[in-house]
Amino acid sequence: MADDLLCINISSSAAFFGSRLSSRDGRAAKAGKRRADGGIREVPGAKRRRTPGVLGPQKNTTPSPAGEGRQQRSAVGKSHVRTTDRHRDGQRGPDRPFIKTSSLFRNNPDVPDIHSPAVTQVKEKVFTSDSFEALDLHPHLLATLDKVLHVTSMTSVQRQTIPVLMAGKDAVVRSQTGSGKTLAYGVPVVQSLQAADPKIKRSDGPLAVIMVPTRELAKQTFEIFQKLLKPFTWIVPGVLMGGEKRKAEKARLRKGINILISTPGRLVDHIKNTLSIAFSAVRWLILDEADRILDLGFEKDLTVILNAINANGPSRQNVLLSATLTEGLSRLASISMKDPVSIQVSEIPEESRATLSKITVAKAEDGQQADSFAVPENLQQHAVVVPSKLRLVCLAAFILSKCKFDKGQKLIVFVSSCEVVEFLCTLFTTVLCGQRDASTTLKHHSALNFLRLHGNMKQEERMDVFQEFSHCRSGVLICTDVAARGLDLPQVTWIVQYNPPCSVAEYVHRVGRTARIGTRGCSLLFLTPSEVAYMDVLASHSISLSEMKMETLLSVLMKDERFKGRGKWNNKSAQALEQELRERATVLQSDFENVVHASEDSVQTAKKALQSFLRAYTTYPSSAKHIFHIRSLHLGHAAKSFGLRDAPQGLVTKATKRPGAKDKTKNKEKRYSEQFAYFFFVHSSCEYLKEQENHRTPASLT
Ligand SMILES: Nc1ncnc2c1ncn2[C@@H]1O[C@H](COP(=O)(O)OP(=O)(O)OP(=O)(O)O)[C@@H](O)[C@H]1O
């Protein structure tokens, strides 16, 4: 660890996040010269002298193939070394404290080459040449599609779905993200309700119930229905979602809502508490993002809703839609629907089937072939392998390259927890938006605009951010998976997955926030060296990524004079350039560390973010634990990616089983949601509860 330490002398006057930064004298650029180690050259710097006699014997830190954590564990937990260094200006103030931090470029695991298995991606044609006029729609609805929504020709999923639904059938619809599924069900719902005889009255209550998983998606869907219903003013749409005033919603429900769009939790709230909804007239039940709604998390809510609707409703049409409906789930759900039509826009090419069958890791745990998902054809998917310690600077460099040096870019960065969103957003705003002039005061860099979105925010703030990011021309939205599904945010150019998703379905939905409706878009997945096997998992679902090199990401720092190192890079040799690059990365990391360590509060914020990241890391499903296991993380290196100079002591994260240990809950979630899907639409609560009590698998499923 001693060799892993740098000694930095900083001005400790930097205030808590958001305040002025300390002057540059704290940077690692001024740190001591580091010894070359294991073939890794260090940045050039001032000399570092080690106070003799303090160090214990060094352990061997040879990389182990088993994962970065194991090999690096030997490098942490040792006492720090008192070192001295010489400043860039050659002086060290006598009253300035020594700050010790580990080198960014030492003791990292080897970055393996990525061998992404060759797969043929599943393709879907987005547009057709068929016009909406070919359908038997009300002329006012046709005019609205053209003049208000600016759509004339149908997308593939619309051409296949609208006639089926207009014929009164149930449907299970799977088509890629951003292919127009909302209008695929929205148009037939409006067409059928406007034609109802006698004319629909507000007091009829809900005739269509549309369930979506998040508040933002509920709002977005509501706005689309508002537009579609412009000529049909007697049909009233309404939205219910958590965070809004329940009393106001209750009043609107009392007045009457004919097309009811809601998140499951909020609808249950009204069913149980306000008793203001009569479902006796429901003719349509639509589950958008159906695989998510049928998920374990929503199971109880959906049971309550179905029981309420089933109690005394007439026969109705049921529609399930998603970009990632697995065959198993849609088959089981369809058992309980009336002769549903299965609409799947994509076809898996034969060659792809052959490749898939060869990828053994691809097999689902129950031995079934993994489902293939279609991703937009114009989406360029990349992956970058970055050792833990370098993750923060690499993400920052990537954001700078897109938002500062490449104009007009709009990025969404997905992370694993609300705390990490808050932490990164504040840190990046402080460090990356800061620009020093001669008097070292900070100015805001206008091209960089960081926004945050997560489930712990107040509803009003969530909506403001959603609107702001929808309308801005460039900026970075740092968010949790609350923004992963359904959101139609215009002109997003890059999706960055800083923390890998919990499932391949979530991967597909996250990247689906770009390259929508035939436009171009790019995505970047961050992996650590111990996580590269995730590429195989993606390949097993027909998803193939090309590699981006970490050095390519970091190279943008050469353009940013704020991170200038010791300034010898006018020597144009490759070696000098590489050294300068490393020095600049180190300077940037030091800026982060200085801000984090500016006060006890900011250190605590960083620790909380680290802790929540670790906790989230324990929640990967058992089938992915061989790749994402908490034990393969190196705490000290993970801490560095939160700007912490040391691995914090006493972090509590839920202990998990060893990889390979017998998992009794294997496939439990899957079994659960499949069983639940079976009960979808048909069973009353009594039957459902009876089955649950008996813990029986329904006969038709066996
Ligand atoms: N026929 C069409 N022509 C042009 N644009 C369309 C058409 N239909 C829908 N769109 C636009 O395509 C975008 C994506 O539509 P939508 O959000 O319904 O996609 P989706 O398939 O539901 O995506 P996701 O799976 O991510 O929820 C929207 O901006 C919508 O206005």
Ligand as a Chemical Component Dictionary entry (heavy atoms), coordinates in Angstrom:
data_LIG
# 
_chem_comp.id                   LIG 
_chem_comp.type                 NON-POLYMER 
_chem_comp.pdbx_formal_charge   0 
_chem_comp.three_letter_code    LIG 
# 
loop_
_chem_comp_atom.comp_id 
_chem_comp_atom.atom_id 
_chem_comp_atom.alt_atom_id 
_chem_comp_atom.type_symbol 
_chem_comp_atom.charge 
_chem_comp_atom.model_Cartn_x 
_chem_comp_atom.model_Cartn_y 
_chem_comp_atom.model_Cartn_z 
_chem_comp_atom.pdbx_ordinal 
LIG N1  N1  N 0 -46.341 6.801  -36.403 1  
LIG C1  C1  C 0 -45.446 7.586  -35.871 2  
LIG N2  N2  N 0 -44.703 8.420  -36.632 3  
LIG C2  C2  C 0 -43.781 9.228  -36.084 4  
LIG N3  N3  N 0 -43.506 9.294  -34.767 5  
LIG C3  C3  C 0 -44.218 8.495  -33.962 6  
LIG C4  C4  C 0 -45.223 7.606  -34.451 7  
LIG N4  N4  N 0 -45.752 6.950  -33.400 8  
LIG C5  C5  C 0 -45.124 7.383  -32.303 9  
LIG N5  N5  N 0 -44.203 8.319  -32.633 10 
LIG C6  C6  C 0 -43.293 9.005  -31.699 11 
LIG O1  O1  O 0 -42.330 8.052  -31.292 12 
LIG C7  C7  C 0 -41.850 8.339  -29.989 13 
LIG C8  C8  C 0 -41.819 7.058  -29.152 14 
LIG O2  O2  O 0 -43.120 6.583  -28.940 15 
LIG P1  P1  P 0 -43.510 5.761  -27.627 16 
LIG O3  O3  O 0 -43.056 6.508  -26.436 17 
LIG O4  O4  O 0 -44.925 5.409  -27.731 18 
LIG O5  O5  O 0 -42.581 4.473  -27.812 19 
LIG P2  P2  P 0 -42.618 3.093  -27.006 20 
LIG O6  O6  O 0 -42.540 2.002  -28.007 21 
LIG O7  O7  O 0 -43.768 3.084  -26.058 22 
LIG O8  O8  O 0 -41.246 3.177  -26.221 23 
LIG P3  P3  P 0 -40.826 2.467  -24.815 24 
LIG O9  O9  O 0 -40.731 0.994  -25.074 25 
LIG O10 O10 O 0 -39.518 3.087  -24.495 26 
LIG O11 O11 O 0 -41.902 2.802  -23.831 27 
LIG C9  C9  C 0 -42.784 9.405  -29.443 28 
LIG O12 O12 O 0 -42.121 10.643 -29.491 29 
LIG C10 C10 C 0 -43.941 9.423  -30.404 30 
LIG O13 O13 O 0 -44.530 10.695 -30.539 31 
# 
loop_
_chem_comp_bond.comp_id 
_chem_comp_bond.atom_id_1 
_chem_comp_bond.atom_id_2 
_chem_comp_bond.value_order 
_chem_comp_bond.pdbx_ordinal 
LIG N1  C1  SING 1  
LIG C1  N2  SING 2  
LIG C1  C4  DOUB 3  
LIG N2  C2  DOUB 4  
LIG C2  N3  SING 5  
LIG N3  C3  DOUB 6  
LIG C3  C4  SING 7  
LIG C3  N5  SING 8  
LIG C4  N4  SING 9  
LIG N4  C5  DOUB 10 
LIG C5  N5  SING 11 
LIG N5  C6  SING 12 
LIG C6  O1  SING 13 
LIG C6  C10 SING 14 
LIG O1  C7  SING 15 
LIG C7  C8  SING 16 
LIG C7  C9  SING 17 
LIG C8  O2  SING 18 
LIG O2  P1  SING 19 
LIG P1  O3  DOUB 20 
LIG P1  O4  SING 21 
LIG P1  O5  SING 22 
LIG O5  P2  SING 23 
LIG P2  O6  DOUB 24 
LIG P2  O7  SING 25 
LIG P2  O8  SING 26 
LIG O8  P3  SING 27 
LIG P3  O9  DOUB 28 
LIG P3  O10 SING 29 
LIG P3  O11 SING 30 
LIG C9  O12 SING 31 
LIG C9  C10 SING 32 
LIG C10 O13 SING 33 
# 
